[in-house]
Amino acid sequence: MKKRNLKERLKKIAKDESGAGVIEVLLILVVLIAVVILFKEQILALADLIFGDMFTKAQSVF
């Protein structure tokens, strides 16, 4: 009786997907952080280019 009950409980735990959403969000965050770390220099250069151009054009308006 105990073995059968334990086997059923293990099957129930294996089928439980209540934490799947949290795991998916964590995996997406890990991938995004890895991309940012890998392309940090390129992202910073692009941001400097965009904001530098934006400030230059803003000064020409005023």
PDBQT receptor file of N, H, CA, C and O in Angstrom, charges set to zero:
ATOM      1  N   MET A   1       0.829  -1.187   0.000  1.00  0.00    +0.000 N 
ATOM      2  CA  MET A   1       0.000   0.000   0.000  1.00  0.00    +0.000 C 
ATOM      3  C   MET A   1       0.873   1.251   0.000  1.00  0.00    +0.000 C 
ATOM      4  O   MET A   1       0.581   2.208  -0.716  1.00  0.00    +0.000 OA
ATOM      5  N   LYS A   2       1.947   1.251   0.801  1.00  0.00    +0.000 N 
ATOM      6  H   LYS A   2       2.185   0.473   1.383  1.00  0.00    +0.000 HD
ATOM      7  CA  LYS A   2       2.802   2.429   0.887  1.00  0.00    +0.000 C 
ATOM      8  C   LYS A   2       3.547   2.677  -0.425  1.00  0.00    +0.000 C 
ATOM      9  O   LYS A   2       3.704   3.822  -0.848  1.00  0.00    +0.000 OA
ATOM     10  N   LYS A   3       4.005   1.599  -1.064  1.00  0.00    +0.000 N 
ATOM     11  H   LYS A   3       3.878   0.669  -0.720  1.00  0.00    +0.000 HD
ATOM     12  CA  LYS A   3       4.721   1.758  -2.329  1.00  0.00    +0.000 C 
ATOM     13  C   LYS A   3       3.803   2.334  -3.401  1.00  0.00    +0.000 C 
ATOM     14  O   LYS A   3       4.209   3.204  -4.171  1.00  0.00    +0.000 OA
ATOM     15  N   ARG A   4       2.602   1.861  -3.449  1.00  0.00    +0.000 N 
ATOM     16  H   ARG A   4       2.272   1.154  -2.824  1.00  0.00    +0.000 HD
ATOM     17  CA  ARG A   4       1.639   2.345  -4.438  1.00  0.00    +0.000 C 
ATOM     18  C   ARG A   4       1.317   3.813  -4.189  1.00  0.00    +0.000 C 
ATOM     19  O   ARG A   4       1.268   4.607  -5.129  1.00  0.00    +0.000 OA
ATOM     20  N   ASN A   5       1.102   4.171  -2.953  1.00  0.00    +0.000 N 
ATOM     21  H   ASN A   5       1.141   3.526  -2.190  1.00  0.00    +0.000 HD
ATOM     22  CA  ASN A   5       0.791   5.545  -2.588  1.00  0.00    +0.000 C 
ATOM     23  C   ASN A   5       1.963   6.466  -2.936  1.00  0.00    +0.000 C 
ATOM     24  O   ASN A   5       1.765   7.564  -3.457  1.00  0.00    +0.000 OA
ATOM     25  N   LEU A   6       3.175   6.014  -2.645  1.00  0.00    +0.000 N 
ATOM     26  H   LEU A   6       3.336   5.122  -2.221  1.00  0.00    +0.000 HD
ATOM     27  CA  LEU A   6       4.371   6.804  -2.952  1.00  0.00    +0.000 C 
ATOM     28  C   LEU A   6       4.526   6.979  -4.462  1.00  0.00    +0.000 C 
ATOM     29  O   LEU A   6       4.874   8.060  -4.937  1.00  0.00    +0.000 OA
ATOM     30  N   LYS A   7       4.267   5.921  -5.201  1.00  0.00    +0.000 N 
ATOM     31  H   LYS A   7       3.985   5.042  -4.815  1.00  0.00    +0.000 HD
ATOM     32  CA  LYS A   7       4.385   5.980  -6.655  1.00  0.00    +0.000 C 
ATOM     33  C   LYS A   7       3.364   6.961  -7.234  1.00  0.00    +0.000 C 
ATOM     34  O   LYS A   7       3.690   7.724  -8.143  1.00  0.00    +0.000 OA
ATOM     35  N   GLU A   8       2.147   6.950  -6.723  1.00  0.00    +0.000 N 
ATOM     36  H   GLU A   8       1.882   6.330  -5.985  1.00  0.00    +0.000 HD
ATOM     37  CA  GLU A   8       1.126   7.878  -7.191  1.00  0.00    +0.000 C 
ATOM     38  C   GLU A   8       1.482   9.318  -6.845  1.00  0.00    +0.000 C 
ATOM     39  O   GLU A   8       1.259  10.226  -7.646  1.00  0.00    +0.000 OA
ATOM     40  N   ARG A   9       2.032   9.527  -5.664  1.00  0.00    +0.000 N 
ATOM     41  H   ARG A   9       2.213   8.790  -5.013  1.00  0.00    +0.000 HD
ATOM     42  CA  ARG A   9       2.427  10.878  -5.258  1.00  0.00    +0.000 C 
ATOM     43  C   ARG A   9       3.567  11.403  -6.119  1.00  0.00    +0.000 C 
ATOM     44  O   ARG A   9       3.594  12.583  -6.467  1.00  0.00    +0.000 OA
ATOM     45  N   LEU A  10       4.512  10.524  -6.463  1.00  0.00    +0.000 N 
ATOM     46  H   LEU A  10       4.490   9.565  -6.181  1.00  0.00    +0.000 HD
ATOM     47  CA  LEU A  10       5.622  10.943  -7.323  1.00  0.00    +0.000 C 
ATOM     48  C   LEU A  10       5.124  11.290  -8.726  1.00  0.00    +0.000 C 
ATOM     49  O   LEU A  10       5.608  12.244  -9.336  1.00  0.00    +0.000 OA
ATOM     50  N   LYS A  11       4.166  10.526  -9.237  1.00  0.00    +0.000 N 
ATOM     51  H   LYS A  11       3.773   9.751  -8.741  1.00  0.00    +0.000 HD
ATOM     52  CA  LYS A  11       3.591  10.843 -10.544  1.00  0.00    +0.000 C 
ATOM     53  C   LYS A  11       2.876  12.186 -10.503  1.00  0.00    +0.000 C 
ATOM     54  O   LYS A  11       2.970  12.979 -11.440  1.00  0.00    +0.000 OA
ATOM     55  N   LYS A  12       2.164  12.432  -9.415  1.00  0.00    +0.000 N 
ATOM     56  H   LYS A  12       2.088  11.787  -8.654  1.00  0.00    +0.000 HD
ATOM     57  CA  LYS A  12       1.438  13.693  -9.263  1.00  0.00    +0.000 C 
ATOM     58  C   LYS A  12       2.408  14.872  -9.200  1.00  0.00    +0.000 C 
ATOM     59  O   LYS A  12       2.146  15.917  -9.796  1.00  0.00    +0.000 OA
ATOM     60  N   ILE A  13       3.514  14.718  -8.491  1.00  0.00    +0.000 N 
ATOM     61  H   ILE A  13       3.727  13.869  -8.007  1.00  0.00    +0.000 HD
ATOM     62  CA  ILE A  13       4.521  15.778  -8.391  1.00  0.00    +0.000 C 
ATOM     63  C   ILE A  13       5.168  16.025  -9.749  1.00  0.00    +0.000 C 
ATOM     64  O   ILE A  13       5.426  17.174 -10.109  1.00  0.00    +0.000 OA
ATOM     65  N   ALA A  14       5.431  14.973 -10.500  1.00  0.00    +0.000 N 
ATOM     66  H   ALA A  14       5.221  14.040 -10.208  1.00  0.00    +0.000 HD
ATOM     67  CA  ALA A  14       6.059  15.107 -11.812  1.00  0.00    +0.000 C 
ATOM     68  C   ALA A  14       5.155  15.831 -12.801  1.00  0.00    +0.000 C 
ATOM     69  O   ALA A  14       5.643  16.537 -13.683  1.00  0.00    +0.000 OA
ATOM     70  N   LYS A  15       3.843  15.663 -12.663  1.00  0.00    +0.000 N 
ATOM     71  H   LYS A  15       3.446  15.089 -11.946  1.00  0.00    +0.000 HD
ATOM     72  CA  LYS A  15       2.894  16.306 -13.576  1.00  0.00    +0.000 C 
ATOM     73  C   LYS A  15       2.539  17.723 -13.139  1.00  0.00    +0.000 C 
ATOM     74  O   LYS A  15       1.923  18.464 -13.905  1.00  0.00    +0.000 OA
ATOM     75  N   ASP A  16       2.910  18.107 -11.937  1.00  0.00    +0.000 N 
ATOM     76  H   ASP A  16       3.410  17.505 -11.315  1.00  0.00    +0.000 HD
ATOM     77  CA  ASP A  16       2.568  19.435 -11.419  1.00  0.00    +0.000 C 
ATOM     78  C   ASP A  16       3.334  20.511 -12.187  1.00  0.00    +0.000 C 
ATOM     79  O   ASP A  16       4.559  20.451 -12.287  1.00  0.00    +0.000 OA
ATOM     80  N   GLU A  17       2.615  21.489 -12.727  1.00  0.00    +0.000 N 
ATOM     81  H   GLU A  17       1.620  21.537 -12.646  1.00  0.00    +0.000 HD
ATOM     82  CA  GLU A  17       3.231  22.559 -13.506  1.00  0.00    +0.000 C 
ATOM     83  C   GLU A  17       2.991  23.925 -12.874  1.00  0.00    +0.000 C 
ATOM     84  O   GLU A  17       3.004  24.935 -13.577  1.00  0.00    +0.000 OA
ATOM     85  N   SER A  18       2.772  23.975 -11.573  1.00  0.00    +0.000 N 
ATOM     86  H   SER A  18       2.761  23.154 -11.002  1.00  0.00    +0.000 HD
ATOM     87  CA  SER A  18       2.447  25.242 -10.922  1.00  0.00    +0.000 C 
ATOM     88  C   SER A  18       3.614  26.227 -10.936  1.00  0.00    +0.000 C 
ATOM     89  O   SER A  18       3.383  27.436 -10.911  1.00  0.00    +0.000 OA
ATOM     90  N   GLY A  19       4.839  25.759 -10.976  1.00  0.00    +0.000 N 
ATOM     91  H   GLY A  19       5.026  24.777 -10.997  1.00  0.00    +0.000 HD
ATOM     92  CA  GLY A  19       5.990  26.653 -10.989  1.00  0.00    +0.000 C 
ATOM     93  C   GLY A  19       6.586  26.870 -12.366  1.00  0.00    +0.000 C 
ATOM     94  O   GLY A  19       7.638  27.495 -12.494  1.00  0.00    +0.000 OA
ATOM     95  N   ALA A  20       5.929  26.362 -13.398  1.00  0.00    +0.000 N 
ATOM     96  H   ALA A  20       5.074  25.854 -13.294  1.00  0.00    +0.000 HD
ATOM     97  CA  ALA A  20       6.474  26.447 -14.756  1.00  0.00    +0.000 C 
ATOM     98  C   ALA A  20       6.581  27.895 -15.226  1.00  0.00    +0.000 C 
ATOM     99  O   ALA A  20       7.553  28.245 -15.895  1.00  0.00    +0.000 OA
ATOM    100  N   GLY A  21       5.621  28.735 -14.898  1.00  0.00    +0.000 N 
ATOM    101  H   GLY A  21       4.831  28.451 -14.354  1.00  0.00    +0.000 HD
ATOM    102  CA  GLY A  21       5.658  30.136 -15.313  1.00  0.00    +0.000 C 
ATOM    103  C   GLY A  21       6.837  30.869 -14.722  1.00  0.00    +0.000 C 
ATOM    104  O   GLY A  21       7.476  31.673 -15.401  1.00  0.00    +0.000 OA
ATOM    105  N   VAL A  22       7.133  30.602 -13.468  1.00  0.00    +0.000 N 
ATOM    106  H   VAL A  22       6.614  29.948 -12.916  1.00  0.00    +0.000 HD
ATOM    107  CA  VAL A  22       8.265  31.247 -12.803  1.00  0.00    +0.000 C 
ATOM    108  C   VAL A  22       9.573  30.823 -13.455  1.00  0.00    +0.000 C 
ATOM    109  O   VAL A  22      10.462  31.647 -13.670  1.00  0.00    +0.000 OA
ATOM    110  N   ILE A  23       9.684  29.556 -13.765  1.00  0.00    +0.000 N 
ATOM    111  H   ILE A  23       8.962  28.887 -13.591  1.00  0.00    +0.000 HD
ATOM    112  CA  ILE A  23      10.907  29.046 -14.398  1.00  0.00    +0.000 C 
ATOM    113  C   ILE A  23      11.088  29.669 -15.784  1.00  0.00    +0.000 C 
ATOM    114  O   ILE A  23      12.205  30.013 -16.171  1.00  0.00    +0.000 OA
ATOM    115  N   GLU A  24       9.999  29.812 -16.523  1.00  0.00    +0.000 N 
ATOM    116  H   GLU A  24       9.092  29.532 -16.208  1.00  0.00    +0.000 HD
ATOM    117  CA  GLU A  24      10.095  30.418 -17.856  1.00  0.00    +0.000 C 
ATOM    118  C   GLU A  24      10.564  31.861 -17.766  1.00  0.00    +0.000 C 
ATOM    119  O   GLU A  24      11.411  32.287 -18.551  1.00  0.00    +0.000 OA
ATOM    120  N   VAL A  25      10.025  32.617 -16.820  1.00  0.00    +0.000 N 
ATOM    121  H   VAL A  25       9.337  32.271 -16.182  1.00  0.00    +0.000 HD
ATOM    122  CA  VAL A  25      10.436  34.014 -16.647  1.00  0.00    +0.000 C 
ATOM    123  C   VAL A  25      11.903  34.078 -16.255  1.00  0.00    +0.000 C 
ATOM    124  O   VAL A  25      12.638  34.920 -16.771  1.00  0.00    +0.000 OA
ATOM    125  N   LEU A  26      12.344  33.212 -15.358  1.00  0.00    +0.000 N 
ATOM    126  H   LEU A  26      11.747  32.529 -14.939  1.00  0.00    +0.000 HD
ATOM    127  CA  LEU A  26      13.746  33.202 -14.956  1.00  0.00    +0.000 C 
ATOM    128  C   LEU A  26      14.665  32.864 -16.120  1.00  0.00    +0.000 C 
ATOM    129  O   LEU A  26      15.729  33.466 -16.263  1.00  0.00    +0.000 OA
ATOM    130  N   LEU A  27      14.269  31.913 -16.947  1.00  0.00    +0.000 N 
ATOM    131  H   LEU A  27      13.405  31.424 -16.830  1.00  0.00    +0.000 HD
ATOM    132  CA  LEU A  27      15.087  31.558 -18.118  1.00  0.00    +0.000 C 
ATOM    133  C   LEU A  27      15.182  32.723 -19.100  1.00  0.00    +0.000 C 
ATOM    134  O   LEU A  27      16.249  32.974 -19.661  1.00  0.00    +0.000 OA
ATOM    135  N   ILE A  28      14.085  33.427 -19.308  1.00  0.00    +0.000 N 
ATOM    136  H   ILE A  28      13.219  33.223 -18.853  1.00  0.00    +0.000 HD
ATOM    137  CA  ILE A  28      14.113  34.589 -20.201  1.00  0.00    +0.000 C 
ATOM    138  C   ILE A  28      15.033  35.659 -19.641  1.00  0.00    +0.000 C 
ATOM    139  O   ILE A  28      15.799  36.268 -20.388  1.00  0.00    +0.000 OA
ATOM    140  N   LEU A  29      14.970  35.899 -18.331  1.00  0.00    +0.000 N 
ATOM    141  H   LEU A  29      14.348  35.404 -17.724  1.00  0.00    +0.000 HD
ATOM    142  CA  LEU A  29      15.853  36.890 -17.703  1.00  0.00    +0.000 C 
ATOM    143  C   LEU A  29      17.319  36.489 -17.833  1.00  0.00    +0.000 C 
ATOM    144  O   LEU A  29      18.174  37.335 -18.096  1.00  0.00    +0.000 OA
ATOM    145  N   VAL A  30      17.607  35.221 -17.652  1.00  0.00    +0.000 N 
ATOM    146  H   VAL A  30      16.913  34.534 -17.438  1.00  0.00    +0.000 HD
ATOM    147  CA  VAL A  30      18.995  34.747 -17.770  1.00  0.00    +0.000 C 
ATOM    148  C   VAL A  30      19.503  34.970 -19.191  1.00  0.00    +0.000 C 
ATOM    149  O   VAL A  30      20.639  35.405 -19.379  1.00  0.00    +0.000 OA
ATOM    150  N   VAL A  31      18.682  34.681 -20.185  1.00  0.00    +0.000 N 
ATOM    151  H   VAL A  31      17.759  34.327 -20.033  1.00  0.00    +0.000 HD
ATOM    152  CA  VAL A  31      19.089  34.879 -21.580  1.00  0.00    +0.000 C 
ATOM    153  C   VAL A  31      19.311  36.364 -21.862  1.00  0.00    +0.000 C 
ATOM    154  O   VAL A  31      20.294  36.729 -22.506  1.00  0.00    +0.000 OA
ATOM    155  N   LEU A  32      18.404  37.224 -21.386  1.00  0.00    +0.000 N 
ATOM    156  H   LEU A  32      17.605  36.927 -20.862  1.00  0.00    +0.000 HD
ATOM    157  CA  LEU A  32      18.563  38.662 -21.608  1.00  0.00    +0.000 C 
ATOM    158  C   LEU A  32      19.822  39.200 -20.944  1.00  0.00    +0.000 C 
ATOM    159  O   LEU A  32      20.539  40.007 -21.536  1.00  0.00    +0.000 OA
ATOM    160  N   ILE A  33      20.095  38.765 -19.736  1.00  0.00    +0.000 N 
ATOM    161  H   ILE A  33      19.514  38.109 -19.255  1.00  0.00    +0.000 HD
ATOM    162  CA  ILE A  33      21.304  39.209 -19.033  1.00  0.00    +0.000 C 
ATOM    163  C   ILE A  33      22.551  38.735 -19.776  1.00  0.00    +0.000 C 
ATOM    164  O   ILE A  33      23.525  39.477 -19.895  1.00  0.00    +0.000 OA
ATOM    165  N   ALA A  34      22.521  37.503 -20.274  1.00  0.00    +0.000 N 
ATOM    166  H   ALA A  34      21.729  36.900 -20.177  1.00  0.00    +0.000 HD
ATOM    167  CA  ALA A  34      23.669  36.984 -21.030  1.00  0.00    +0.000 C 
ATOM    168  C   ALA A  34      23.891  37.790 -22.303  1.00  0.00    +0.000 C 
ATOM    169  O   ALA A  34      25.035  38.076 -22.658  1.00  0.00    +0.000 OA
ATOM    170  N   VAL A  35      22.817  38.159 -22.995  1.00  0.00    +0.000 N 
ATOM    171  H   VAL A  35      21.888  37.926 -22.706  1.00  0.00    +0.000 HD
ATOM    172  CA  VAL A  35      22.944  38.960 -24.217  1.00  0.00    +0.000 C 
ATOM    173  C   VAL A  35      23.525  40.324 -23.895  1.00  0.00    +0.000 C 
ATOM    174  O   VAL A  35      24.389  40.820 -24.618  1.00  0.00    +0.000 OA
ATOM    175  N   VAL A  36      23.060  40.930 -22.820  1.00  0.00    +0.000 N 
ATOM    176  H   VAL A  36      22.359  40.527 -22.232  1.00  0.00    +0.000 HD
ATOM    177  CA  VAL A  36      23.581  42.246 -22.422  1.00  0.00    +0.000 C 
ATOM    178  C   VAL A  36      25.060  42.152 -22.076  1.00  0.00    +0.000 C 
ATOM    179  O   VAL A  36      25.841  43.023 -22.460  1.00  0.00    +0.000 OA
ATOM    180  N   ILE A  37      25.452  41.114 -21.361  1.00  0.00    +0.000 N 
ATOM    181  H   ILE A  37      24.818  40.407 -21.049  1.00  0.00    +0.000 HD
ATOM    182  CA  ILE A  37      26.858  40.956 -20.996  1.00  0.00    +0.000 C 
ATOM    183  C   ILE A  37      27.713  40.733 -22.244  1.00  0.00    +0.000 C 
ATOM    184  O   ILE A  37      28.796  41.306 -22.366  1.00  0.00    +0.000 OA
ATOM    185  N   LEU A  38      27.234  39.909 -23.164  1.00  0.00    +0.000 N 
ATOM    186  H   LEU A  38      26.355  39.443 -23.065  1.00  0.00    +0.000 HD
ATOM    187  CA  LEU A  38      28.006  39.600 -24.365  1.00  0.00    +0.000 C 
ATOM    188  C   LEU A  38      28.152  40.812 -25.291  1.00  0.00    +0.000 C 
ATOM    189  O   LEU A  38      29.202  41.000 -25.906  1.00  0.00    +0.000 OA
ATOM    190  N   PHE A  39      27.111  41.627 -25.389  1.00  0.00    +0.000 N 
ATOM    191  H   PHE A  39      26.258  41.475 -24.889  1.00  0.00    +0.000 HD
ATOM    192  CA  PHE A  39      27.112  42.737 -26.326  1.00  0.00    +0.000 C 
ATOM    193  C   PHE A  39      27.141  44.097 -25.633  1.00  0.00    +0.000 C 
ATOM    194  O   PHE A  39      26.643  45.084 -26.173  1.00  0.00    +0.000 OA
ATOM    195  N   LYS A  40      27.722  44.146 -24.440  1.00  0.00    +0.000 N 
ATOM    196  H   LYS A  40      28.127  43.344 -24.001  1.00  0.00    +0.000 HD
ATOM    197  CA  LYS A  40      27.745  45.369 -23.643  1.00  0.00    +0.000 C 
ATOM    198  C   LYS A  40      28.380  46.537 -24.393  1.00  0.00    +0.000 C 
ATOM    199  O   LYS A  40      27.819  47.632 -24.432  1.00  0.00    +0.000 OA
ATOM    200  N   GLU A  41      29.524  46.309 -24.976  1.00  0.00    +0.000 N 
ATOM    201  H   GLU A  41      29.980  45.420 -24.944  1.00  0.00    +0.000 HD
ATOM    202  CA  GLU A  41      30.245  47.384 -25.664  1.00  0.00    +0.000 C 
ATOM    203  C   GLU A  41      29.448  47.908 -26.862  1.00  0.00    +0.000 C 
ATOM    204  O   GLU A  41      29.362  49.117 -27.074  1.00  0.00    +0.000 OA
ATOM    205  N   GLN A  42      28.871  46.997 -27.638  1.00  0.00    +0.000 N 
ATOM    206  H   GLN A  42      28.941  46.014 -27.466  1.00  0.00    +0.000 HD
ATOM    207  CA  GLN A  42      28.094  47.406 -28.798  1.00  0.00    +0.000 C 
ATOM    208  C   GLN A  42      26.838  48.170 -28.379  1.00  0.00    +0.000 C 
ATOM    209  O   GLN A  42      26.459  49.147 -29.025  1.00  0.00    +0.000 OA
ATOM    210  N   ILE A  43      26.200  47.730 -27.308  1.00  0.00    +0.000 N 
ATOM    211  H   ILE A  43      26.508  46.936 -26.783  1.00  0.00    +0.000 HD
ATOM    212  CA  ILE A  43      25.000  48.413 -26.817  1.00  0.00    +0.000 C 
ATOM    213  C   ILE A  43      25.349  49.816 -26.337  1.00  0.00    +0.000 C 
ATOM    214  O   ILE A  43      24.631  50.769 -26.638  1.00  0.00    +0.000 OA
ATOM    215  N   LEU A  44      26.455  49.952 -25.587  1.00  0.00    +0.000 N 
ATOM    216  H   LEU A  44      27.039  49.178 -25.343  1.00  0.00    +0.000 HD
ATOM    217  CA  LEU A  44      26.876  51.271 -25.102  1.00  0.00    +0.000 C 
ATOM    218  C   LEU A  44      27.249  52.200 -26.252  1.00  0.00    +0.000 C 
ATOM    219  O   LEU A  44      26.917  53.385 -26.230  1.00  0.00    +0.000 OA
ATOM    220  N   ALA A  45      27.937  51.662 -27.255  1.00  0.00    +0.000 N 
ATOM    221  H   ALA A  45      28.206  50.699 -27.273  1.00  0.00    +0.000 HD
ATOM    222  CA  ALA A  45      28.311  52.484 -28.411  1.00  0.00    +0.000 C 
ATOM    223  C   ALA A  45      27.076  52.960 -29.161  1.00  0.00    +0.000 C 
ATOM    224  O   ALA A  45      27.013  54.117 -29.577  1.00  0.00    +0.000 OA
ATOM    225  N   LEU A  46      26.119  52.103 -29.336  1.00  0.00    +0.000 N 
ATOM    226  H   LEU A  46      26.170  51.163 -28.998  1.00  0.00    +0.000 HD
ATOM    227  CA  LEU A  46      24.882  52.477 -30.013  1.00  0.00    +0.000 C 
ATOM    228  C   LEU A  46      24.113  53.529 -29.211  1.00  0.00    +0.000 C 
ATOM    229  O   LEU A  46      23.593  54.488 -29.781  1.00  0.00    +0.000 OA
ATOM    230  N   ALA A  47      24.043  53.347 -27.894  1.00  0.00    +0.000 N 
ATOM    231  H   ALA A  47      24.466  52.568 -27.431  1.00  0.00    +0.000 HD
ATOM    232  CA  ALA A  47      23.351  54.322 -27.045  1.00  0.00    +0.000 C 
ATOM    233  C   ALA A  47      24.050  55.681 -27.101  1.00  0.00    +0.000 C 
ATOM    234  O   ALA A  47      23.385  56.713 -27.183  1.00  0.00    +0.000 OA
ATOM    235  N   ASP A  48      25.381  55.691 -27.056  1.00  0.00    +0.000 N 
ATOM    236  H   ASP A  48      25.922  54.852 -26.990  1.00  0.00    +0.000 HD
ATOM    237  CA  ASP A  48      26.127  56.952 -27.160  1.00  0.00    +0.000 C 
ATOM    238  C   ASP A  48      25.866  57.633 -28.499  1.00  0.00    +0.000 C 
ATOM    239  O   ASP A  48      25.702  58.852 -28.554  1.00  0.00    +0.000 OA
ATOM    240  N   LEU A  49      25.826  56.865 -29.560  1.00  0.00    +0.000 N 
ATOM    241  H   LEU A  49      25.959  55.875 -29.515  1.00  0.00    +0.000 HD
ATOM    242  CA  LEU A  49      25.566  57.413 -30.882  1.00  0.00    +0.000 C 
ATOM    243  C   LEU A  49      24.166  58.027 -30.960  1.00  0.00    +0.000 C 
ATOM    244  O   LEU A  49      23.990  59.136 -31.465  1.00  0.00    +0.000 OA
ATOM    245  N   ILE A  50      23.195  57.302 -30.463  1.00  0.00    +0.000 N 
ATOM    246  H   ILE A  50      23.338  56.401 -30.053  1.00  0.00    +0.000 HD
ATOM    247  CA  ILE A  50      21.806  57.790 -30.518  1.00  0.00    +0.000 C 
ATOM    248  C   ILE A  50      21.636  59.039 -29.666  1.00  0.00    +0.000 C 
ATOM    249  O   ILE A  50      21.092  60.038 -30.137  1.00  0.00    +0.000 OA
ATOM    250  N   PHE A  51      22.098  58.997 -28.410  1.00  0.00    +0.000 N 
ATOM    251  H   PHE A  51      22.540  58.186 -28.027  1.00  0.00    +0.000 HD
ATOM    252  CA  PHE A  51      21.899  60.138 -27.527  1.00  0.00    +0.000 C 
ATOM    253  C   PHE A  51      22.759  61.328 -27.935  1.00  0.00    +0.000 C 
ATOM    254  O   PHE A  51      22.338  62.476 -27.794  1.00  0.00    +0.000 OA
ATOM    255  N   GLY A  52      23.953  61.062 -28.438  1.00  0.00    +0.000 N 
ATOM    256  H   GLY A  52      24.295  60.130 -28.553  1.00  0.00    +0.000 HD
ATOM    257  CA  GLY A  52      24.796  62.158 -28.921  1.00  0.00    +0.000 C 
ATOM    258  C   GLY A  52      24.147  62.875 -30.085  1.00  0.00    +0.000 C 
ATOM    259  O   GLY A  52      24.136  64.105 -30.132  1.00  0.00    +0.000 OA
ATOM    260  N   ASP A  53      23.612  62.125 -31.016  1.00  0.00    +0.000 N 
ATOM    261  H   ASP A  53      23.622  61.126 -30.978  1.00  0.00    +0.000 HD
ATOM    262  CA  ASP A  53      22.916  62.698 -32.169  1.00  0.00    +0.000 C 
ATOM    263  C   ASP A  53      21.666  63.455 -31.721  1.00  0.00    +0.000 C 
ATOM    264  O   ASP A  53      21.352  64.520 -32.254  1.00  0.00    +0.000 OA
ATOM    265  N   MET A  54      20.967  62.907 -30.756  1.00  0.00    +0.000 N 
ATOM    266  H   MET A  54      21.222  62.042 -30.323  1.00  0.00    +0.000 HD
ATOM    267  CA  MET A  54      19.756  63.539 -30.265  1.00  0.00    +0.000 C 
ATOM    268  C   MET A  54      20.076  64.877 -29.589  1.00  0.00    +0.000 C 
ATOM    269  O   MET A  54      19.371  65.860 -29.815  1.00  0.00    +0.000 OA
ATOM    270  N   PHE A  55      21.120  64.931 -28.771  1.00  0.00    +0.000 N 
ATOM    271  H   PHE A  55      21.693  64.132 -28.587  1.00  0.00    +0.000 HD
ATOM    272  CA  PHE A  55      21.485  66.166 -28.098  1.00  0.00    +0.000 C 
ATOM    273  C   PHE A  55      22.014  67.200 -29.081  1.00  0.00    +0.000 C 
ATOM    274  O   PHE A  55      21.772  68.396 -28.919  1.00  0.00    +0.000 OA
ATOM    275  N   THR A  56      22.734  66.744 -30.098  1.00  0.00    +0.000 N 
ATOM    276  H   THR A  56      22.931  65.773 -30.230  1.00  0.00    +0.000 HD
ATOM    277  CA  THR A  56      23.246  67.676 -31.118  1.00  0.00    +0.000 C 
ATOM    278  C   THR A  56      22.087  68.319 -31.876  1.00  0.00    +0.000 C 
ATOM    279  O   THR A  56      22.071  69.532 -32.088  1.00  0.00    +0.000 OA
ATOM    280  N   LYS A  57      21.133  67.512 -32.274  1.00  0.00    +0.000 N 
ATOM    281  H   LYS A  57      21.146  66.527 -32.101  1.00  0.00    +0.000 HD
ATOM    282  CA  LYS A  57      19.972  68.050 -32.993  1.00  0.00    +0.000 C 
ATOM    283  C   LYS A  57      19.110  68.919 -32.098  1.00  0.00    +0.000 C 
ATOM    284  O   LYS A  57      18.529  69.895 -32.572  1.00  0.00    +0.000 OA
ATOM    285  N   ALA A  58      19.010  68.595 -30.821  1.00  0.00    +0.000 N 
ATOM    286  H   ALA A  58      19.482  67.802 -30.436  1.00  0.00    +0.000 HD
ATOM    287  CA  ALA A  58      18.232  69.405 -29.888  1.00  0.00    +0.000 C 
ATOM    288  C   ALA A  58      18.878  70.761 -29.697  1.00  0.00    +0.000 C 
ATOM    289  O   ALA A  58      18.174  71.765 -29.592  1.00  0.00    +0.000 OA
ATOM    290  N   GLN A  59      20.211  70.819 -29.648  1.00  0.00    +0.000 N 
ATOM    291  H   GLN A  59      20.784  70.003 -29.733  1.00  0.00    +0.000 HD
ATOM    292  CA  GLN A  59      20.913  72.105 -29.484  1.00  0.00    +0.000 C 
ATOM    293  C   GLN A  59      20.761  72.955 -30.732  1.00  0.00    +0.000 C 
ATOM    294  O   GLN A  59      20.717  74.182 -30.636  1.00  0.00    +0.000 OA
ATOM    295  N   SER A  60      20.679  72.334 -31.900  1.00  0.00    +0.000 N 
ATOM    296  H   SER A  60      20.715  71.338 -31.978  1.00  0.00    +0.000 HD
ATOM    297  CA  SER A  60      20.527  73.116 -33.122  1.00  0.00    +0.000 C 
ATOM    298  C   SER A  60      19.124  73.731 -33.221  1.00  0.00    +0.000 C 
ATOM    299  O   SER A  60      18.938  74.732 -33.912  1.00  0.00    +0.000 OA
ATOM    300  N   VAL A  61      18.149  73.145 -32.542  1.00  0.00    +0.000 N 
ATOM    301  H   VAL A  61      18.300  72.331 -31.981  1.00  0.00    +0.000 HD
ATOM    302  CA  VAL A  61      16.795  73.681 -32.548  1.00  0.00    +0.000 C 
ATOM    303  C   VAL A  61      16.753  74.934 -31.665  1.00  0.00    +0.000 C 
ATOM    304  O   VAL A  61      16.099  75.918 -32.009  1.00  0.00    +0.000 OA
ATOM    305  N   PHE A  62      17.446  74.893 -30.541  1.00  0.00    +0.000 N 
ATOM    306  H   PHE A  62      17.978  74.093 -30.262  1.00  0.00    +0.000 HD
ATOM    307  CA  PHE A  62      17.408  76.037 -29.617  1.00  0.00    +0.000 C 
ATOM    308  C   PHE A  62      18.496  76.958 -29.971  1.00  0.00    +0.000 C 
ATOM    309  O   PHE A  62      18.660  77.995 -29.328  1.00  0.00    +0.000 OA
TER     310      PHE A  62
